[in-house]
């Protein structure tokens, strides 16, 4: 139920959903499947290692992928100027390195299902930041969509963890 409310809220937040056959629809269907696989793999990975080590492995894999793509597609120009490099570094450290490390750390605590649902709140943050930093105007429907997504996330309660603790020996 929370996922359905979250999806409806997202549709309102982005101004509606229009389905058309084509490559964008393929990407729209593939993205959540890939993300679900990523979340489930991440949950499995952090069982046996720390979130920081898992994050380092993910970033190393991404670096290899990007360098391989660069070699295949040919050289590209690098950013020029201090402002460009500063923004690039800020994006690498903040949303990428810190974000993935926090996600993987959270997976251990709340599990893949809850982490994925909490992740649906990202578009709300993006729209709020666009309004705050870029002076975008939010419509009443967008506000209603954001409220629906917030309600969906808030409605999911973490199940209590039941640990199997061996009973004390008789007379002990």
C-alpha positions in Angstrom: 0.0 0.0 0.0 2.8 2.4 0.9 4.5 1.7 -2.4 1.3 2.5 -4.3 0.8 5.7 -2.4 4.4 6.6 -3.0 4.2 6.0 -6.7 1.0 8.1 -7.0 2.7 10.9 -5.0 5.7 10.7 -7.3 3.4 11.0 -10.4 1.8 14.2 -8.9 5.2 15.5 -7.9 6.7 15.3 -11.4 3.5 16.5 -13.1 1.9 13.3 -14.2 2.9 10.1 -15.9 2.4 9.3 -19.6 3.3 5.9 -20.8 4.4 5.5 -24.4 6.1 2.5 -26.0 9.8 3.1 -26.8 13.2 3.2 -25.2 12.2 5.6 -22.4 9.6 3.1 -21.2 12.2 0.3 -21.3 14.5 2.4 -19.2 11.6 3.3 -16.8 10.9 -0.4 -16.3 14.5 -1.5 -16.1 15.6 1.2 -13.6 13.6 -0.1 -10.7 14.6 -3.7 -11.4 18.3 -2.7 -11.5 17.9 -0.6 -8.4 16.1 -3.4 -6.5 18.9 -5.8 -7.5 21.5 -3.2 -6.3 19.7 -2.8 -2.9 19.4 -6.6 -2.4 23.0 -7.1 -3.4 24.0 -4.3 -1.1 22.1 -5.8 1.8 23.9 -9.1 1.2 27.3 -7.4 0.9 27.0 -5.5 4.1 26.2 -8.6 6.1 29.9 -9.7 5.9 31.7 -6.4 5.6 31.5 -2.8 6.7 29.6 -0.2 4.7 32.8 1.7 4.0 34.6 -1.3 2.5 31.5 -2.2 0.5 31.3 1.5 -0.7 35.0 1.4 -1.7 34.3 -1.8 -3.7 31.3 -0.2 -5.5 33.3 3.0 -6.3 36.3 1.0 -7.5 33.9 -1.0 -9.8 32.4 2.3 -11.1 35.9 3.7 -11.7 36.8 0.7 -13.8 33.5 0.9 -15.7 34.0 4.6 -16.5 37.6 4.2 -17.5 36.6 1.3 -19.8 33.9 3.4 -21.3 36.4 6.3 -21.8 38.8 3.9 -23.6 36.1 2.5 -25.8 34.5 5.8 -26.7 37.6 7.8 -27.1 39.1 10.8 -25.1 36.8 13.5 -23.8 37.7 16.9 -22.5 38.2 17.4 -18.8 36.4 20.1 -16.8 38.2 23.4 -17.0 38.5 25.9 -14.2 38.4 25.8 -10.5 34.6 26.1 -10.2 34.0 23.1 -12.4 36.6 20.9 -10.5 35.1 22.1 -7.1 31.6 21.1 -8.2 32.8 17.8 -9.5 34.6 17.0 -6.3 31.6 18.1 -4.2 29.4 15.7 -6.3 31.8 12.9 -5.9 32.1 13.2 -2.2 28.6 14.2 -1.2 25.9 12.3 -3.1 28.2 9.6 -4.4 30.7 8.5 -1.7 28.8 9.7 1.4 25.4 8.8 0.0 26.3 5.2 -1.0 28.2 4.6 2.3 25.2 5.8 4.3 22.8 3.7 2.2 24.9 0.6 2.7 25.1 1.3 6.4 21.4 1.8 6.6 20.7 -1.5 4.8 22.2 -3.4 7.7 19.9 -1.5 10.2 16.5 -1.4 8.3 16.8 -4.0 5.5 16.4 -3.7 1.8 12.6 -3.2 1.7 12.6 -0.3 4.1 15.7 1.3 2.5 14.1 1.1 -1.0 10.9 2.7 0.2 12.9 5.4 2.0 14.8 6.0 -1.2 11.5 6.9 -2.9 11.7 10.2 -0.9 14.7 11.3 -3.0 12.5 13.1 -5.7 10.8 15.1 -2.9 14.2 16.3 -1.7 15.2 17.1 -5.3 12.0 19.2 -5.9 12.3 21.0 -2.6 16.0 21.8 -3.3 15.0 23.0 -6.8 12.4 25.3 -5.3 14.8 26.6 -2.6 18.0 27.0 -4.7 16.7 27.6 -8.2 13.5 29.5 -7.4 11.3 26.9 -9.0 7.6 27.2 -8.0 5.8 24.3 -6.6 2.2 23.7 -7.7 -0.5 22.5 -5.3 -0.4 19.1 -7.0 3.3 18.8 -6.5 2.9 19.7 -2.8 0.1 17.1 -2.5 2.4 14.5 -4.2 5.3 15.3 -1.9 2.9 15.0 1.1 1.7 11.6 -0.2 5.2 10.4 -0.6 6.1 11.6 2.9 3.0 9.9 4.3 3.9 6.6 2.5 7.4 6.6 4.0 6.1 7.6 7.5 3.5 4.8 7.4 6.1 2.1 7.2 7.1 1.0 10.6 10.2 -1.1 11.2 9.3 -4.5 12.5 10.8 -5.3 15.8 13.9 -7.5 15.7 13.3 -10.8 17.5 16.6 -12.4 18.4 16.9 -16.1 19.4 18.5 -16.0 22.8 19.3 -19.4 24.3 17.4 -20.0 27.4 19.4 -20.1 30.7 20.1 -23.6 31.9 17.8 -24.9 34.6 19.0 -23.8 38.1 21.4 -21.4 36.5 
